[in-house]
Amino acid sequence: MFTIKVLTDSLPGGYKPIIDAYNASRPEGLEPIRKAGVFEGGFEIPLNTEEMNILKEHRSSLDANDCVRQLRWDRGKLKSGYHKGFKTQETELLYYALIQVLGADKVQQIPFEM
């Protein structure tokens, strides 16, 4: 596991080019990424049907944050905080999508941070 750090204050083309690059390269069976609907911004991936069914078996009520894995912006880093974070493969795909869109000089892998 690692944390993604972005060395730019803005996403020049917004989220769409990054989302498109991620979704174009994701293997079959992985859910698509989208812009997180949270104040901090970031990315989220909906849980698949199997994951949702397991969650529903153990929880009587769910909110929107329970139904996604997410990485939120925190001082230029994409971090999960206390929410469900991305799987390793999803983090790697997002890292490479960010490099494809922003350039290798603008994206770093750093030791994992919550």
HUVEN-V649415 format. One record per helix or strand of 3 or more residues. SS is the DSSP state (H for helix, E for strand). FROM is the first residue (numbers start at 1). TO is the last residue. If there is no record, write none. Layout:
ss: [SS SS]
from: [FROM FROM]
to: [TO TO]
//
This chain:
ss: [E H E E H H E E H H E]
from: [2 16 33 42 49 64 68 77 88 104 107]
to: [6 25 35 46 58 67 74 79 102 106 111]
//
